[in-house]
Amino acid sequence: MNQLKAICTLLLLLLLLSCEKDENEDFGYICLKGINLEPTVLSLGESCVLNSDLEIVGHPNLSDISYYWKCSEGDISDNSSSNTFWTAPSEIGNYKIELTVNYKNEKFTSDILVKVVNSPAKDWGSISGFLLDIDKEPLTEIVVSTVTGEFSLTDHEGFFYIKDIPQGETGILFDGIEFNYAAALPCSIEVKGGSHMHIDNIYILESECPDFITIESMPGNRIYFKWGSVDPNIYQYVEFYSGSNLMNRFGTDVTELTLEDVTNSTWKIRAIPYYGDASDFKSIYEEPGEVYDPSSDFSTLTYSNFYEASITWSAAKYENYLDGYKIAKLQNSSWSFISDLIPINKYYYELETYPNESSIYYVISIADNGDYNNSQSNSKRIYLNIPALISPEDFDATYNSENNNIELIWNLNSLDNKDWYDGIIIKKCVGTIYSSTIWEDLETMSINQLSYTDLNPISGKKNNYRIYTYSINPRTQVKNYSTYQEITINVP
């Protein structure tokens, strides 16, 4: 058994050794992407750093990589390292620098063109650069000038070289571009005596105006504007106009604005670049903000009884600009307020009502400056319809000669909301009924009662009965009656 265990251990060690990776084994590859050089324009005798842009994937053996630099003119400090220095020659011109990278049996090459320009005099400087469009194509025959008047014309590569610039701060202008343009440039350029500055690629693009993203009219004649951002490296500020009048200039970090007490309805913005022409205007038409009343879709009216009802509603749009709400009632084709100011966050109001009342109400938003919408549409109406009191039905009378009484019966099948009623009243008169006849209260009873016996009928006369339902107004304690049902029975 021990011998078998030893054999298994030995086999396991051999397997582990076979899986171990040789540190010198090649598990990757390389690719030369190009040469990094900054700047690409130098003055006579000036030096710059050359960097190989090598992409390494995986784990190649770096000792197998070799470098070789060469140039048409000028001096390379170390032509066999990955990074080195190049010193420009003493004559102006275009010079090519080449790099060859060898890796095992593969060869990679790349080159770059460097411009060498005259060195400025002691108290003067020079500036160069390439002028390109948004597609990185050269812009030719464009006049590039400084604010102090020195200029150059771009060549077929879009290259310009301005010399004899006084030392100090300056800026760059362009002429010969036939569209609104903007350029990504430093706000100011510091020219140093005896030095040359290369700005590299300057991209000329059409000046773009930000779009209006959001425009909202709000209570109190307010309007909220939000517009898109612009590139702070290109644009200095955004101009905001009311009609044709400039209202304000905003930095590129500002993208929204709320105006109050607005009377105009046409608005414009445009972007102003550091260098170049202003963009075209973006215009929009927006009326001053109105006061928004609560939506009728969420306004309800709930009845508690004949004398109480509740109006409820949801928050109006832009409630943070409101002082609150008021309830208005439509009367004789015009409406008037019937409530004091109801604070925001309170969305109900108790109405005092009466049986058989039909009314129209509105919930009116009151802005924080006192404004409100004084033109109410039919869609905003809240209709109140309090039912009338319903009288008992199938009122009937039967004379009982044996007991000498009259049995009165009825039903209340048509009564809804029976708990709104306080009871039933029966009135009586004897003889012929005239308009001046006085009816005496015979009995007051519960709303649930469906019969009554008159124990004192008048013999030889017409006995007349009327039956009503009634309810009591809790505010005034006044009784309100339904219409009546009437019946007459002759007693022998």
PAFI-357699 format. One record per atom (N, C-alpha, C, O): residue in one letter; x, y, z. Coordinates in steps of 0.05 Angstrom, whole numbers, plus 5000, padded with zeros to 4 digits. Layout:
// PAFI-357699
AXYZ
...
// end
This chain:
// PAFI-357699
M501649765000
M500050005000
M501750255000
M501250444985
N503950255017
N505750495018
N507150534991
N507550764983
Q507750314978
Q509050344952
Q507250464931
Q508050624915
L504650394932
L502650514913
L502350814919
L502050974900
K502250884944
K501951174951
K504351334941
K504051554932
A506751224943
A509151364934
A509151404904
A509951614894
I508151204889
I507951224860
I506051444852
I506551604834
C503751454866
C501651664860
C502751944866
C502252134850
T504251974887
T505452234894
T507452324873
T507452564865
L509052134863
L511052194842
L509652284816
L510552474803
L507552144809
L506052214784
L504852494787
L504752644767
L503852564811
L502752834815
L504753054812
L504253264800
L507153004823
L509353204821
L510153244792
L510553474783
L510353024777
L511053044748
L508953204733
L509553364715
L506353164740
L504253314726
L504353604732
L504053774714
L504953674757
L505253964764
L507554094750
L507354324742
L509753954749
L512154064735
L511554104705
L512654294694
S510053934693
S509453964664
S507654204659
S507754314637
C506054284679
C504254514675
C505554774681
C504454984675
E507954774694
E509255034701
E510255174677
E511455054659
K509755444675
K510355604652
K513155724654
K514055824675
D514555704633
D517255824631
D517056124630
D515656234613
E518456264648
E518256554649
E519256674624
E518356894617
N520956544609
N522056654584
N520356584560
N520956674538
E518256424564
E516656344541
E514956574532
E513956724549
D514556604506
D513156834494
D510156764493
D509256574480
F508556944506
F505656904506
F504257164498
F502357244511
G505157304478
G503857554469
G505057654443
G506557514430
Y504157904436
Y505258024411
Y505258324415
Y504258434435
I506458474395
I506658764397
I505658874371
I505358744350
C505059144372
C504259294348
C505159584351
C504659704371
L506459694330
L507359974331
L505160144320
L504460134296
K504060314337
K501760484329
K502760754317
K501260864301
G505160844324
G506161094313
G508261214331
G509261084349
I508761474325
I510761624341
I509361854354
I507862004341
N509761894379
N508662124394
N510762344395
N512962304405
L509962574385
L511762804385
L510163054391
L508063104378
E511063204410
E509763454418
E511863664424
E513363624442
P511963894409
P510263964387
P511363854360
P513463734359
T509763884339
T510663794313
T511864014296
T512663974273
V512064254308
V513464474296
V515464594316
V514664654338
L517964614308
L520064714326
L521564934312
L521464964287
S522965094328
S524665294317
S527465184313
S528064964323
L529165324299
L531865234293
L533365154319
L533465314338
G534564914319
G536164824341
G534564734366
G535764664386
E531964744365
E530264674388
E530064364389
E530164224369
S529864254414
S529763974418
S526963884427
S525464044439
C526263634422
C523663524430
C524063234437
C526163114430
V522163114451
V522262834459
V520762674439
V518462734431
L521962444430
L520662254413
L519862014429
L521561894443
N517361934428
N516361704443
N515161504423
N513561574405
S515961254426
S514761044409
S512060964422
S511860914446
D510060954405
D507360884414
D506960584407
D505960514386
L507760414426
L507860124422
L505559994438
L505360034462
E503959834424
E501859684437
E502959404443
E503859264425
I502859334469
I503759064477
I501358914488
I499959004506
V500958674476
V498658504483
V499758244495
V501558124484
G498758174518
G499657924531
G502257964545
G502758174557
H504057764543
H506657764557
H508857684538
H510057474541
P509457864519
P511757794501
P514357834516
P514557974536
N516457704506
N519057734517
N520258004508
N520958024485
L520358204526
L521158474518
L524058484509
L524858674494
S525658294517
S528458294507
S528658234478
S530758284466
D526558134465
D526558084437
D525858324420
D525858314395
I525158554433
I524358794419
I526758974416
I528259034435
S527259074391
S529459264386
S528359504371
S526359484356
Y529559744375
Y528659994364
Y530960114347
Y533360084353
Y530060254325
Y532060394309
Y530760654299
Y528860644284
W531960884308
W530961154299
W532861264278
W535361214279
K531761404259
K533461554240
K531861794230
K529461804232
C533362004221
C532162244212
C533562354187
C535962294183
S532162504171
S533362614147
S535362834154
S537462864141
E534962984175
E536763194185
E536363214215
E534363114225
G538263344228
G538063384257
G539463154271
G540662974259
D539463164298
D540862974314
D539062814332
D537262934346
I539362544333
I537962374352
I539862294373
I542062184367
S539162334399
S540962284421
S541561984424
S543861914430
D539561814421
D539961524424
D538061384405
D535661384408
N539161264384
N537461164363
N536560874368
N535360754350
S537160764391
S536460484396
S534660454421
S534260224430
S533660664432
S531960644456
S529060694448
S528460794426
S527160624465
S524360664459
S523560964459
S521761034444
N524961124475
N524461414476
N527161554473
N529161464484
T527161774458
T529661914454
T529162214448
T526862304448
F531262364444
F531062644438
F531962704409
F533762574399
W530562894397
W531462984370
W531863284371
W530163434381
T534063374360
T534763664359
T534463754330
T535663634312
A532963964326
A532464064300
A534964174287
A536764264301
P535164154260
P537564254246
P537564564246
P535764694256
S539664674234
S539964964233
S538765094208
S539165324203
E537264934193
E535865044169
E532864984171
E532064774180
I531265174162
I528365134163
I527564934141
I528964894121
G525364794146
G524364604126
G522664384140
G522164404164
N521864184124
N520363954133
N522263714135
N523663654116
Y522263584158
Y524163364163
Y522663114172
Y520763134188
K523462884162
K522162634169
K523762484189
K526262454187
I522362384210
I523562214230
I522261944228
I519761914227
E523961734226
E522861454223
E523661284247
E525761324259
L521961094253
L522460904274
L521860624263
L519760574251
T523760444267
T523460154260
T523659994286
T525460024301
V521559824289
V521559644313
V521659354302
V519959274286
N523559204312
N523858924305
N523058744328
N523758794351
Y521458544322
Y520658354342
Y520658074330
Y518958004313
K522657914338
K523057654326
K523357684296
K525157814287
N521557564281
N521757574252
N520057794239
N519657794215
E518857974256
E517058174246
E518358444248
E519958504266
K517658624229
K518758894228
K516359094227
K514559054211
F516459304243
F514359504243
F515759774239
F517859834251
T514559944222
T515760204216
T513560424219
T511160374214
S514460664226
S512660894227
S514361144223
S516761144230
D513161354213
D514761604210
D512961844216
D510461814217
I514162074220
I512762314226
I514262544213
I516662544211
L512762754204
L513962984191
L514063214211
L511963274224
V516363334214
V516763554232
V517463804217
V519163804199
K516164024223
K516864284211
K518764434228
K518464444253
V520764554216
V522664724230
V522465004219
V522665044195
V522065194237
V521765474229
V523965644241
V525465544259
N524165894232
N526266074242
N525866124272
N523666134282
S528066164285
S527966244313
S527566544315
S528866694301
P525666624331
P525066914333
P527467064345
P529166954358
A527367324340
A529467504352
A528867524382
A526767434392
K530667654396
K530667664425
K527967764436
K526867634454
D526967984426
D524568104438
D522068044422
D519968174425
W522267834405
W519967774387
W519367474390
W521167314397
G516967404383
G516167114384
G514767034358
G514367204340
S514166784356
S512766684332
S510766474341
S511066344362
I508666434324
I506566244330
I505966084304
I505966194283
S505565824307
S504765664284
S502465474293
S501965434316
G501265354273
G499165154278
G497965054252
G498665144230
F496164864255
F494764754232
F491764824235
F490564784256
L490564924214
L487765004214
L486164784199
L486564734175
L484364654214
L482864424203
L479864464207
L479064614225
D478264334190
D475464344194
D474664114213
D476363964223
I472064084218
I471163884237
I471763604228
I471863424245
D472163564202
D472863304191
D475863254190
D476763064177
K477363444202
K480363434203
K481563464175
K483863384170
E480163604157
E481163674131
E482363954133
E481264124147
P484664004119
P485964264121
P484264484109
P482864454088
L484264724122
L482964964111
L485165134099
L486965224113
T485065174073
T487165314058
T486465604052
T484065674051
E488565764048
E488266044040
E486466204060
E484966374052
I486866134085
I485466284107
I487466474119
I489666394126
V486766724123
V488466914135
V488366884166
V486166914178
V490566814178
V490766784207
V492367014217
V494667054209
S491267174235
S492767404245
S492567424275
S490867304288
T494467584286
T494367644314
T492867904319
T492368054300
V492167954344
V490768194350
V492568444347
V491568664345
T495168394346
T497068624341
T497668664311
T499168844305
G496468504294
G496568554265
G498368374249
G498168384224
E500068204260
E501668014245
E499967794234
E497967714246
F500567694210
F498767494198
F500367304180
F502667344174
S498867084173
S499966884155
S497666764140
S495366764149
L498166644116
L496166514100
L496566214102
L498866114099
T494466064108
T494765774110
T495465644083
T494465734062
D497165444084
D498065304059
D496265064054
D494065044065
H497164894036
H495464664028
H495064464050
H493264294049
E496764474071
E496364304095
E494764444117
E494264324138
G493864684112
G492564844132
G494564964152
G493765074173
F497164964145
F499265054163
F499565364161
F499465474139
F499965494184
F500565774184
F502965824203
F503365674222
Y504466034197
Y506766104213
Y506866404214
Y507366544193
I506466514238
I506466804241
I509066874257
I509566774278
K510567054246
K513167134259
K513067424267
K511167574261
D515167514280
D515567794288
D513267894304
D512168114300
I512367734324
I510167814342
I511467934367
I513167814379
P510568174375
P511668294400
P511068114423
P508967984425
Q512968094442
Q512567924465
Q510368044483
Q509968294484
G508867864496
G506567954512
G504067794504
G504267604488
E501867864514
E499367724509
E498267804481
E498368034473
T497167604467
T495967654441
T493767454437
T493267284455
G492367464415
G490267274408
G490267234378
G491767374364
I488767044369
I488766974340
I486067014328
I483966944340
L486067124304
L483567174289
L483767044262
L485966984253
F481467004249
F481366874223
F479767034203
F477867164211
D480567034178
D479067174157
D479066994132
D481066864126
G476766994119
G476566824095
G474866574099
G474666404081
I473566554122
I471766334128
I468966424123
I468166624135
E467466294106
E464966394097
E462566294113
E460266294102
F462866204137
F460566124154
F461166204182
F463466254190
N459066214198
N459466264227
N461366054238
N460865814235
Y463466134251
Y465465944260
Y466165984289
Y465666204301
A467165774301
A468365784328
A470865614328
A471065424313
A472765694344
A475365544345
A476065484373
A475765654391
A477165244378
A478065174405
A480965284408
A482865164398
L481165504422
L483765634426
L483965734455
L481865774468
P486365764465
P486665904491
P485466184489
P485566314468
C484366284512
C483166554511
C485266754504
C484766954490
S487766724514
S489866904507
S492466734504
S492766524516
I494366834488
I496866694483
I499166874493
I499267104485
E500866764509
E503166904519
E505566864501
E506566644499
V506367074487
V508567064469
V511067144484
V511167364496
K513166974484
K515667024497
K517767094477
K518066964456
G519367304483
G521467394465
G523467174460
G524467044479
G524167124435
G526166924428
G525066644427
G526666454424
S522466604430
S521266334432
S519166304410
S517766484402
H518866054402
H516765984383
H514665814397
H515365644414
M512065854391
M509965704403
M508365574380
M507465704361
H507965304383
H506365164364
H503765084378
H503764954399
I501465154366
I498865104378
I497764834369
I495664744379
D499064704350
D498164444340
D495664484324
D495464684309
N493664304326
N491364314308
N489164494320
N488364464343
I488264684303
I486064864310
I483664774293
I483864794268
Y481564684306
Y479264594291
Y477164824288
Y476364944308
I476464874263
I474465084257
I471864944252
I471664764234
L469765014266
L467264884262
L465065104262
L465465324271
E462765034251
E460565224250
E459565274279
E459165084294
S459265534285
S458265594312
S455565484316
S453765514300
E455165334338
E452665204343
E451265334367
E452565394388
C448665374364
C447065494386
C445865264402
C444965074390
P445865294428
P444465084444
P441465084438
P440365284432
D440264844441
D437364814437
D435964874463
D436964814485
F433564984461
F431764994484
F430864714490
F429764574473
I431364624515
I430564354523
I427764354536
I426064194531
T427464554554
T424964564570
T424064854571
T425665034577
I421564904566
I420365164569
I417665124583
I415964984573
E417365234607
E414965194622
E413865464632
E415365624644
S411265504627
S409965744638
S408965684665
S407665474670
M409365864684
M408665814712
M407066044722
M406966264710
P405666004745
P403966214756
P405466474761
P407866474765
G403966694762
G405166954767
G406767064744
G408667204748
N405866994719
N407267094695
N410267024695
N411967194690
R410766774702
R413566674703
R413966474680
R412066344671
I416366464670
I417166264650
I419866144659
I421666294666
Y420065884657
Y422465734663
Y423665634637
Y422365504621
F426265694633
F427665614609
F430065434617
F431365474637
K430465234601
K432865064604
K433965004576
K432464934558
W436565044572
W437764994546
W440164814549
W441264774571
G441064714526
G443364524526
G445964664532
G446164914529
S447864514540
S450564624547
S452164664522
S451664544501
V454164834524
V456064884502
V458864824512
V459364824536
D460764784494
D463464714501
D464864964513
D465265164499
P465664944539
P466865184551
P469665244540
P470765464545
N470865054526
N473465114513
N473165274488
N475165384478
I470765274477
I470265424452
I468665674456
I469165884444
Y466565654473
Y464665874476
Y465166024502
Y465665904523
Q464866284500
Q465366454523
Q462766494540
Q462866484564
Y460566534527
Y458066564541
Y455666524522
Y456066494497
V453266514533
V450766494518
V449166744523
V448866834545
E448166864501
E446567104502
E443567034502
E442766854487
F442067164520
F439167114522
F437667374515
F438167584526
Y435767344496
Y434367584486
Y431367554492
Y430267334490
S430167784498
S427267804498
S426467964474
S426968214472
G425267834454
G424767964429
G427468024416
G429067844411
S427968274410
S430568354398
S432368484418
S434568584411
N431568484444
N433068624465
N434768424480
N433668224490
L437368474482
L439168304498
L438468334528
L438568554538
M437768114541
M437168124569
M439568074587
M439968204607
N441167874579
N443467794596
N445367624580
N444667504560
R447767614591
R449867424581
R450467234604
R450967314626
F450466974598
F450966774618
F453466614611
F453966564588
G454966544632
G457266364628
G456366094618
G453966024621
T458265934608
T457565674597
T456565474618
T455565264612
D456965544644
D456065364665
D453165404672
D451965254687
V451865614661
V449065674666
V447365564643
V447965614620
T445365404650
T443665284629
T440765304636
T439065184623
E439965474655
E437165504661
E436665784672
E438465914683
L434165864670
L433366134677
L430366144683
L428866024668
T429566284705
T426766334711
T426366634710
T427666784725
L424366714694
L423667004692
L421067044705
L419266874704
E420767284718
E418267354732
E417067604719
E418567764706
D414467644724
D413067884713
D413567914683
D414168124673
V413167694669
V413767684640
V411367804625
V409067754631
T412067974605
T409968084587
T410568004558
T408768024541
N413067934552
N413667864524
N413167564519
N412767414538
S413267484494
S412767204488
S414667084468
S414466854461
T416667244458
T418667144439
T421367154452
T422167354463
W422866924451
W425366904465
W427466784446
W426866614429
K429966874449
K432066784432
K434666744448
K435166884468
I436266554440
I438966514451
I440966474428
I440166384407
R443466524434
R445666464416
R448166434432
R448466544454
A450166294420
A452666244433
A454766424422
A454866474398
I456566524439
I458666704431
I461366564437
I462066524460
P462966504415
P465466364420
P467666564429
P467366804425
Y469766454440
Y472166624446
Y473266734420
Y473966964417
Y473466554400
Y474566624374
Y472566554353
Y471666324351
G471766744337
G469866684315
G467266834318
G467067014335
D465366774301
D462866914299
D460766784317
D460866544323
A458866944325
A456666844341
A454966644325
A454866664300
S453766464338
S452066264325
S449566394316
S448966624323
D447966254299
D445266354293
D443566344318
D444266204337
F441366494317
F439566494339
F437766234339
F437166134318
K437066154363
K434865964366
K432566114380
K432966234401
S430266114367
S427966264377
S425766084386
S425465854376
I424166184404
I421766034413
I419666234422
I420266454431
Y417166154418
Y414866314426
Y413566194450
Y412665964448
E413366334471
E412066234495
E410666454510
E411866654517
E408066424514
E406466624528
E407266634558
E408166434569
P406866864571
P407466874600
P405766674615
P403666594606
G406866584637
G405566364652
G402866444664
G402566664675
E400966264662
E398366294675
E398366144701
E400165984707
V396166194716
V395866044741
V394165794734
V392065814723
Y395265564741
Y393965314735
Y392165234759
Y393065214782
D389565184753
D387765084773
D388064784775
D389064654757
P387064664797
P387264374800
P385664234777
P383664344767
S386664004769
S385363864747
S382563764756
S382263664778
S380563804738
S377863714745
S377763404746
S375863294757
D379663274734
D379762974734
D379962864763
D379162644768
F381163034780
F381662934808
F379963094828
F380463074852
S378063254818
S376363414837
S373763254841
S372463174821
T373063214865
T370563064871
T368863214891
T369863384906
L366363144892
L364463254911
L363063024925
L361762864912
T363263014951
T362062794967
T359962904985
T360363104999
Y357562774985
Y355262865002
Y355262715028
Y355562465028
S354962855050
S354662725076
S351662695083
S350862495095
N350062895077
N347162905081
N346063125064
N347363225046
F343563215070
F342363425055
F343763695059
F343463875043
Y345363725080
Y346363985089
Y349364005089
Y350464215095
E350763795082
E353763795083
E354863645059
E353963425053
A356863765046
A358263635024
A361163725025
A361763945035
S362963565015
S365863625015
S366963624986
S366463434971
I368363844980
I369863854954
I372663774960
I373963884979
T373763584946
T376563504948
T377863534921
T376563504900
W380563584921
W381963624896
W384963544900
W385763504923
S386363524879
S389263464880
S390863724876
S389763924868
A393363704883
A395163944881
A395264044852
A395363894833
A395164304850
A395364434823
A398264434814
A400064404830
K398664464788
K401264474776
K402764724787
K401564934790
Y405364694793
Y407064904804
Y405965014830
Y405765254834
E405164834848
E404064914873
E405965084890
E405065244907
N408565044886
N410465204902
N410365494895
N411565654909
Y408965574874
Y408565854867
Y405865954876
Y405066174868
L404365804891
L401665874900
L401665954929
L403265854945
D399766134936
D399166194964
D397165994975
D397065944999
G395465894957
G393365704966
G391165694945
G391565744921
Y388765624955
Y386365594938
Y383965744950
Y383865794974
K382065804932
K379465904941
K377265754926
K377665664903
I374965744938
I372665614926
I370865844915
I370166034929
A370065804889
A368266004877
A365665864870
A365665614864
K363466014869
K360865904863
K359666064840
K359766314840
L358565924821
L357266054798
L354466134805
L352865964812
Q353866394803
Q351266494810
Q350466704790
Q351966894785
N348166664777
N347166854757
N349166914735
N349767144729
S350266694724
S352166704702
S354866834708
S356466874690
S355466884733
S358066984741
S358766844767
S357066754782
W361366824772
W362266684796
W363566874816
W364767074808
S363466804841
S364666964862
S365766774883
S364866544886
F367766864898
F369066704918
F367166674942
F365766864950
I367066434953
I365466384977
I367166295000
I366066235022
S369766264996
S371466175018
S373766365022
S374466525004
D374966345045
D377566485050
D379766325037
D379166115025
L382166425038
L384466275026
L384866015041
L385166005065
I384965805025
I385465535036
I388465475031
I389365475008
P389965415052
P392865385048
P393565135031
P391964945030
I395865145018
I396764915003
I397164685023
I397664725047
N397064445012
N397164195027
N394464135041
N394263935055
K392464305038
K389864245047
K388064235022
K387764435008
Y386964005016
Y385663964991
Y382663884995
Y381663704981
Y381364015013
Y378463965017
Y377164225028
Y378464395039
Y374564235023
Y372964465034
Y370164365039
Y368964225023
E369064435063
E366364355070
E364364565061
E364564795067
L362364475046
L360164645036
L357764625054
L357164415065
E356264845056
E353664845069
E351564825047
E351464995029
T349964615048
T348064555026
T345264535037
T344764555061
Y343364505018
Y340564485024
Y339264275006
Y340264214985
P337064155015
P335663964998
P334864084971
P334064314970
N335163924951
N334363994924
N335964234913
N335064384896
E338464264923
E340164474913
E341864384889
E342964164890
S341964544869
S343764494846
S345564734842
S344564954838
S348164694845
S350064914843
S352564824828
S353064584824
I354165024819
I356664974805
I358865114820
I358665354827
Y360964964826
Y363265074841
Y365865044824
Y365964874806
Y367865204832
Y370565184820
Y372565184843
Y372065314864
V374765044839
V377065074857
V379065254843
V380065174821
I379665484854
I381365684841
I384065694855
I384165724879
S386265674839
S388965714850
S389566004852
S388966164834
I390766084875
I391566354880
I394666374880
I395866254898
A395866514861
A398766524860
A399866694883
A398366844896
D402466664888
D403666814910
D403767114906
D404467264924
N403267204881
N403067494877
N400167584875
N399667814867
G398267404881
G395467474881
G394067414855
G391567434854
D395467344834
D394167284808
D392567034810
D393066854826
Y390467014794
Y388866774791
Y387566764763
Y387366974750
N386766534755
N385566504729
N382666584731
N381066454744
N381866804718
N379166904720
N377366824697
N375166934694
S378266634681
S376666534659
S376466224662
S378266074655
Q374266144674
Q373865864680
Q372365714658
Q370265804649
S373465494649
S372265344628
S370165144640
S370265084664
N368465044623
N366464854632
N367764604643
N366664474660
S370064534632
S371464284641
S372364304670
S372864104683
K372464544681
K373364584709
K371064584729
K371464604753
R368664554719
R366364574736
R366064324754
R366664104746
I365164374779
I364564164798
I361564194804
I360764394816
Y359964004796
Y357064024798
Y356063914825
Y356763684833
L354364074838
L353063994863
L350163944857
L348764114846
N349163704863
N346363634860
N345363494885
N345663244887
I344263644903
I343163534928
I340363434921
I338763584911
P339763184928
P337063084921
P334863224939
P335363314961
A332463224928
A330163324943
A329263104962
A329862864958
L327763184983
L326562985001
L324362834985
L322862964971
I324262574988
I322362414974
I320062344993
I320462255016
S317562374983
S315262315000
S314662015000
S315561874981
P313261915020
P312361635020
P310561584995
P309361764985
E310561334987
E308961254964
E306661054973
E306660944994
D304761024953
D302460834957
D301060894984
D300460714999
F300561154988
F299161235013
F296161145010
F294861204990
D295160995030
D292460885029
D291260895057
D292560895077
A288460895057
A286960905082
A284660705082
A283360665061
T284160585105
T281960385107
T280460445134
T281560465155
Y277760475131
Y276060515155
Y275260255166
Y274360075152
N275660225193
N274959985208
N272460055225
N272760185246
S270159965215
S267660035229
S267359905256
S266160015275
E268559665259
E268359515284
E269759665306
E268659685329
N272059775300
N273559925321
N273360225318
N274460375334
N272060305297
N271760595291
N274460735290
N274960925304
N276160635272
N278760775268
N279460755238
N278160615223
I281360905232
I282360905204
I285260815203
I286960935217
E285860615187
E288560505185
E289860635160
E288860605138
L292160775165
L293660905143
L296260735138
L297660665157
I296760685113
I299260535106
I300660665083
I299460825068
W303260605079
W304960725058
W307460555055
W307960375071
N309060615035
N311760495033
N313860705027
N313260925018
L316260625032
L318560805028
L320560685008
L322960715011
N319560544989
N321260394970
N323060584954
N325260494946
S322260824949
S323861004932
S325861174948
S327361334937
L325861134974
L327761294991
L330561174990
L331060944997
D332461344980
D335261284983
D336361435007
D335161635015
N338561345018
N339861495040
N337861555063
N337461775071
K336461345072
K334361375092
K335461515117
K333961655132
D338061475123
D339261605147
D339461905144
D340062035164
W338962015120
W338962305117
W336362425129
W336262665134
Y334362265133
Y331662365141
Y331462345172
Y332662175185
D329762525182
D329262525211
D326562395218
D326162325241
G324762375199
G322262255206
G320062295186
G320462385163
I317562225194
I315162245178
I313062405194
I312862375218
I311562585180
I309462735193
I306862685177
I306762675153
I304662645193
I302062615181
I300362855191
I300262905215
K299062985172
K297363215178
K294463135171
K293962965154
K292463275184
K289663205180
K287963455179
K288463645193
C285763435163
C283663635164
C281063485158
C281063265147
V278763615165
V276163485163
V274363655145
V274363905148
G272963525127
G271063675110
G272263725083
G274163605074
T270963925070
T271864005043
T274564155045
T274864315063
I276364095027
I278964225027
I278864485010
I278064474987
Y279664695023
Y279964955009
Y282865045011
Y284464935026
S283565244995
S286265344996
S286965465023
S289265475031
S284865545037
S285265665063
S284965465086
S285165535109
T284565215079
T284265015099
T286764985116
T289064975105
I286464965141
I288664925160
I288964635166
I287064495174
W291364525162
W291964245167
W293364225194
W295364375200
E292364055210
E293464015237
E295463775237
E294963575224
D297663815253
D299463585256
D298063365271
D297163405293
L297963125259
L296662905271
L298662735286
L298262655309
E300962675273
E302962495286
E305662545272
E305862575248
T307762535289
T310562535279
T311762275288
T311462195311
M313162135269
M314061865275
M316761815262
M317761975247
S317861585268
S320461505257
S320261465227
S318161405216
I322561505214
I322761465185
I322261175177
I321661125154
N322560995196
N322360705190
N319460605192
N318860375186
Q317660785202
Q314860695206
Q313360695180
Q313760865163
L311560485176
L310160455151
L307160445154
L305660385135
S306160515178
S303260515182
S302560685207
S304260735224
Y300060765207
Y299060925230
Y296060885232
Y294660865212
T294960875257
T292160845261
T290961095275
T291861175296
D289061215260
D287661455271
D285361345288
D283361235277
L285461385314
L283461275332
L281061465335
L279061395349
N281261695324
N279161895328
N278062005301
N278262245296
P276961835285
P275861935260
P273262095265
P271962045285
I272662285248
I270262445251
I268062325234
I268262305210
S265862235248
S263662105234
S262062295217
S261762535224
G261162195194
G259462355176
G260962575161
G259762755149
K263662555162
K265262765150
K267362635132
K267962395134
K268562805115
K270862715100
K273362755118
K273862965129
N274762535122
N277262545137
N279662555117
N280062365102
N281162775117
N283262825097
N285962795111
N286462895133
Y287862655097
Y290462615109
Y292662685088
Y292362635064
R294762795098
R297162845082
R299562725097
R299762745121
I301462615081
I303762495093
I306262615080
I306362645056
Y308362675097
Y310862795088
Y313162645101
Y312862515122
T315462655088
T318062605102
T319262875109
T318563085096
Y321062885128
Y322363135135
Y325163085145
Y325862865153
S326763295144
S329463295156
S329963565169
S328763765162
I331763565189
I332363805204
I335163905198
I337063755199
N335364165190
N337964285185
N339464315211
N338464455229
P341764185214
P343164195240
P344164475246
P344764545270
R344464645226
R345564915231
R343365105242
R343865275259
T340865075231
T338765255238
T336465125253
T334765265264
Q336464855254
Q334364705267
Q331664735253
Q329564675265
V331664835229
V329264865213
V328564605200
V330364465189
K325964525199
K325064285186
K324664335156
K323464545149
N325564155140
N324964165111
N323263925104
N323863705113
Y321163965088
Y319263755082
Y319363675053
Y320163825035
S318563425049
S318163325022
S315463425011
S313963545026
T314963364986
T312163404977
T310463194992
T311463015004
Y307863224990
Y306063055005
Y304562864987
Y304162904963
Q303662645000
Q301662474988
Q299062515004
Q299062545028
E296762524990
E294162595003
E292062374997
E292062264975
I290462335017
I288162145013
I285762235030
I286162355051
T283362185020
T280862265033
T279062015037
T278861845019
I277961985060
I276161765065
I273661865080
I273862015099
N271361775071
N268761855083
N268161665106
N268061415102
V267561775129
V266861615152
V263861625156
V262761845158
P262461395157
P259561405160
P258661525188
P256361545194
// end
